[in-house]
Amino acid sequence: MSLTEAIGGPSLAAGHTRLLVQSQRPRSFRSDAAERLFKNRAATASLVFIAVLVFVAASAPWIAPYPYDEQHMDRTWQNPSAQHWLGTDGFGRDILSRLVYGARVSLTVAIMAQVIILMLGVPLGLVSGQAGGRVDNTIMRVVDALYSLPTLLIVIVFMTVLKQVLAQNNLGLLAPLAWLDKATGGLTGVFIGLGLTSWLTVCRLVRAQALSLKEREFVLAARAVGAGSGRIMWTHVAPSCLAPVIVAASLGIPTAIMLEAGLSFIGLGISPPMPSWGTMVADGVQAIRAYPYAIIAPCAAISLTLLAFNFLGDGLRDALDPLMKS
């Protein structure tokens, strides 16, 4: 008789055995990845910052002290004060209010661009990796051809042509696109331009994952029991590609934010008076010597947001790496 049975009887011994088995049970990959992510202080702080930013952007109509387009020509270029915490711009508009609404624009562009990128890159990468042969060769040659084109130049040309086309009176079949562009404040072209030129990396990443998984044991077992190619691709291969896709999306968001800010800075982004961090920088450049505060706020917002998403992306990459499992 063991000491545990002698002291507490069979019931205590059985409970002790269950606890021992539970303690020896391997932890799930998700819980282990979450623990590694939250141990990364930079990634955790970035996640909190992004959550606050999303809350601010979603609550902009309620937390902004003034409407973003409200002008007061008697308050132009005012210094930060109790009435206007970050001052006013050249039209007497409250910079803090415009900064809050600008967060909505930047996050909307970043998220919608990633949605379009994933909708194009993930299916094409899966099909290319699973089908192989001519299908794989055709998709990869298209990707190689598009890789040779400068992304920023393509987006600028696309935006310029789209604005000229949508400015016409008789649009015909393009009327729904014009309505959508007006409803989004001129962001439709940014969405399409970013989506058409930024899906290439995701496509290659998913294709590489699919090629490495197509001959694995679980895929061969699914094929042996009669599963079709579509079921294997979406049920078995696609979930295994989720981790690198999440990392690629988190690292692609700052790129989209920066590109949108650059387009807005040169006048090809958001349509006035809707604020964007890029347009706020462009407005502040005009009076940077006399009123530097007008450019400091949007530049700080862009920099902190880019850093947060980059730190979060690095943290996710480390947390979701199976080779780093503790």
C-alpha positions in Angstrom: 0.0 0.0 0.0 1.3 3.4 -1.0 1.6 6.3 1.5 -1.1 8.2 -0.3 -3.6 5.3 0.0 -2.6 4.8 3.7 -3.3 8.4 4.6 -6.3 9.3 2.5 -7.6 6.0 1.1 -8.3 5.1 -2.5 -10.3 8.3 -3.3 -7.3 10.5 -2.5 -5.0 8.2 -4.4 -7.3 8.4 -7.5 -7.4 12.2 -7.2 -3.7 12.4 -6.9 -3.3 10.3 -10.0 -5.7 12.5 -12.0 -3.8 15.6 -11.0 -0.5 13.9 -12.1 -1.9 13.0 -15.4 -3.3 16.5 -16.0 0.0 18.0 -15.1 1.8 15.8 -17.6 -0.8 16.4 -20.4 0.9 18.5 -23.2 -0.3 22.1 -23.5 -2.1 23.2 -26.6 -0.2 25.2 -29.2 -2.6 28.1 -28.8 -2.2 28.5 -25.1 1.6 28.2 -25.4 1.6 30.8 -28.2 -0.6 33.2 -26.2 1.7 32.8 -23.2 4.8 33.6 -25.3 3.1 36.6 -26.8 2.1 38.1 -23.5 5.6 37.6 -22.1 6.8 39.9 -24.9 6.4 43.3 -23.2 6.8 45.3 -26.4 4.1 43.2 -28.2 1.8 43.4 -25.2 2.1 47.1 -24.9 1.6 47.4 -28.7 -1.6 45.3 -28.4 -3.0 47.6 -25.7 -2.1 50.7 -27.8 -3.8 49.2 -30.9 -6.9 48.3 -28.8 -7.1 51.9 -27.5 -6.6 53.2 -31.0 -9.4 51.1 -32.3 -11.7 52.2 -29.5 -10.9 55.9 -30.2 -11.5 55.5 -33.9 -14.8 53.7 -33.4 -15.9 56.3 -30.8 -14.8 59.3 -32.7 -18.2 61.0 -33.0 -18.7 60.8 -29.3 -15.2 61.6 -27.9 -14.0 64.2 -30.4 -14.5 67.6 -28.8 -15.5 69.3 -32.1 -16.7 68.2 -35.6 -13.7 67.5 -37.8 -14.9 70.0 -40.4 -16.0 72.8 -38.1 -14.2 76.0 -39.1 -13.5 79.1 -37.0 -11.6 81.6 -39.0 -11.1 83.7 -35.9 -9.1 80.9 -34.3 -6.6 80.0 -37.0 -3.2 78.6 -36.0 -3.9 78.8 -32.3 -1.4 77.3 -29.8 -2.5 74.4 -27.7 -4.8 75.6 -24.9 -7.6 74.4 -22.6 -10.1 75.0 -25.4 -8.1 73.2 -28.1 -5.6 70.8 -26.5 -3.5 70.4 -29.7 -4.3 73.8 -31.2 -6.0 74.6 -34.4 -5.0 74.6 -38.1 -5.1 77.2 -40.8 -8.9 77.0 -41.0 -9.5 77.1 -37.3 -10.3 73.4 -37.1 -9.5 71.5 -33.9 -6.4 69.4 -34.5 -7.3 66.9 -31.8 -10.7 66.2 -33.4 -9.2 65.8 -36.8 -6.5 63.5 -35.3 -9.2 61.3 -33.8 -11.2 61.1 -37.1 -7.9 60.5 -39.0 -7.4 57.3 -37.0 -10.6 56.0 -38.5 -9.3 56.6 -42.0 -5.9 55.1 -41.4 -7.3 51.9 -39.7 -10.1 51.5 -42.3 -7.6 51.7 -45.1 -5.2 49.3 -43.4 -7.8 46.7 -42.5 -9.7 46.8 -45.8 -6.4 46.6 -47.8 -5.5 43.5 -45.8 -8.9 42.0 -46.4 -8.5 42.4 -50.2 -4.9 41.1 -50.0 -6.0 38.0 -48.1 -9.0 37.4 -50.4 -6.6 37.4 -53.4 -3.3 36.0 -52.0 -4.6 33.1 -49.9 -6.8 31.3 -52.5 -4.3 31.9 -55.3 -1.4 30.6 -53.1 -3.4 27.5 -52.1 -4.4 26.7 -55.6 -0.9 27.3 -56.9 0.7 25.1 -54.2 -1.9 22.3 -54.4 -2.5 22.1 -58.2 1.1 22.4 -59.4 2.0 22.0 -63.0 0.8 24.6 -65.5 -1.6 26.2 -63.0 1.3 26.8 -60.5 3.6 28.0 -63.3 1.0 30.4 -64.7 0.1 32.0 -61.3 3.8 32.4 -60.4 4.7 34.0 -63.7 1.9 36.5 -63.1 3.3 37.2 -59.6 6.8 37.6 -61.0 5.6 40.0 -63.6 3.7 42.1 -61.1 6.7 42.1 -58.7 8.7 43.9 -61.3 6.3 46.9 -61.2 6.9 49.6 -58.6 4.0 49.5 -56.2 3.8 53.2 -55.4 3.9 54.2 -59.0 1.1 51.8 -59.9 -1.1 53.0 -57.1 -0.5 56.7 -58.1 -1.3 56.0 -61.7 -4.4 54.0 -60.7 -5.6 56.7 -58.3 -5.1 59.5 -60.9 -7.0 57.7 -63.6 -9.8 56.6 -61.3 -10.3 60.2 -60.0 -10.5 61.5 -63.6 -13.0 58.7 -64.6 -15.2 59.2 -61.6 -15.3 63.0 -62.1 -17.3 62.5 -65.3 -21.0 63.2 -65.4 -22.2 60.1 -67.3 -20.6 57.1 -65.6 -23.0 54.4 -66.7 -21.9 51.1 -65.2 -19.3 52.9 -63.0 -22.1 54.7 -61.0 -22.0 52.2 -58.1 -18.2 52.6 -57.9 -18.6 56.4 -57.8 -21.2 56.1 -55.1 -18.9 53.9 -53.0 -16.0 56.2 -53.6 -18.1 59.1 -52.3 -19.4 57.2 -49.3 -15.8 56.3 -48.3 -14.5 59.8 -48.8 -12.4 58.9 -51.8 -10.9 55.8 -50.3 -12.1 53.2 -52.9 -9.2 53.8 -55.2 -6.8 53.4 -52.3 -8.4 50.1 -51.3 -8.3 48.7 -54.9 -4.8 50.1 -55.6 -3.3 48.6 -52.4 -5.2 45.3 -52.9 -4.1 44.8 -56.5 -0.4 45.4 -55.7 0.2 44.0 -52.3 -1.2 40.4 -52.4 2.0 39.0 -54.1 3.9 38.4 -50.9 1.0 36.6 -49.2 0.4 34.5 -52.3 4.1 33.3 -52.3 4.0 32.7 -48.6 0.9 30.5 -48.8 2.1 28.7 -51.8 5.4 27.8 -50.0 3.4 26.5 -47.0 1.1 24.5 -49.3 4.0 22.9 -51.1 5.6 21.9 -47.8 2.3 20.4 -46.5 0.9 18.6 -49.5 3.0 15.5 -48.9 2.6 15.4 -45.1 1.1 12.4 -43.4 -2.2 14.0 -42.5 -2.8 15.2 -46.1 -1.9 11.7 -47.5 -4.3 10.1 -45.0 -7.1 12.4 -46.0 -6.5 11.7 -49.6 -6.4 7.9 -48.9 -9.9 8.0 -47.3 -11.3 9.7 -50.4 -11.2 13.4 -49.6 -11.3 15.6 -52.6 -8.7 18.3 -53.5 -10.9 21.1 -52.5 -11.7 19.6 -49.1 -8.0 18.8 -48.5 -7.0 22.4 -49.5 -9.5 24.2 -47.3 -9.9 21.8 -44.4 -6.4 20.5 -43.9 -3.9 22.8 -45.6 -5.5 26.2 -45.2 -5.6 26.1 -41.3 -2.0 25.1 -41.2 -1.1 28.2 -43.2 -3.0 30.5 -40.8 0.0 31.4 -38.5 2.2 32.9 -41.2 -0.8 34.6 -42.8 -1.7 36.3 -39.5 1.9 37.5 -39.2 2.0 38.8 -42.8 -1.2 40.7 -42.3 -0.1 42.3 -39.1 3.2 43.4 -40.7 1.3 44.6 -43.8 -1.0 46.9 -41.9 1.8 49.5 -41.2 2.8 49.4 -44.9 -0.8 50.2 -45.9 -1.0 53.1 -43.3 2.2 54.6 -44.5 1.2 54.3 -48.2 -2.2 55.9 -47.5 -0.5 58.8 -45.6 1.9 59.3 -48.5 -0.9 59.4 -51.0 -3.0 61.8 -48.9 0.1 64.0 -48.4 0.4 64.5 -52.2 -3.3 64.9 -52.6 -4.3 61.5 -54.0 -5.8 60.0 -50.9 -8.8 61.0 -48.8 -11.1 63.7 -50.2 -11.3 66.9 -48.2 -12.7 67.9 -45.7 -12.4 64.3 -44.3 -9.2 64.3 -42.3 -6.3 61.9 -42.7 -3.0 61.9 -40.9 -1.3 62.4 -44.2 -3.4 65.4 -45.2 -2.8 66.8 -41.7 0.9 66.5 -42.2 0.6 68.2 -45.6 -1.4 71.1 -44.0 1.1 71.5 -41.2 4.1 71.7 -43.5 2.8 75.0 -44.8 3.4 76.6 -41.4 6.0 74.3 -39.9 8.3 77.1 -38.8 5.8 79.2 -37.0 3.4 76.5 -35.8 5.4 73.2 -35.5 2.7 71.7 -33.2 0.4 71.3 -36.2 2.7 68.7 -37.7 4.0 67.1 -34.6 0.6 65.5 -33.6 -0.1 63.6 -36.9 3.5 62.6 -37.3 3.6 61.2 -33.7 0.3 59.3 -34.4 1.7 57.8 -37.6 5.0 56.8 -35.9 3.4 55.3 -32.8 0.9 53.3 -34.9 3.6 52.0 -37.2 5.8 51.0 -34.3 2.9 49.3 -32.5 1.9 47.1 -35.5 5.5 46.3 -36.2 6.2 45.2 -32.6 2.9 43.2 -32.6 3.9 41.6 -35.8 7.3 40.6 -34.5 5.7 39.3 -31.3 3.2 37.2 -33.3 5.9 35.8 -35.5 7.9 34.6 -32.4 4.8 33.4 -30.6 3.5 31.4 -33.6 6.8 29.8 -34.5 6.7 26.1 -33.5 10.5 26.0 -33.2 10.3 28.5 -30.3 7.8 26.4 -28.3 8.8 26.3 -24.7 
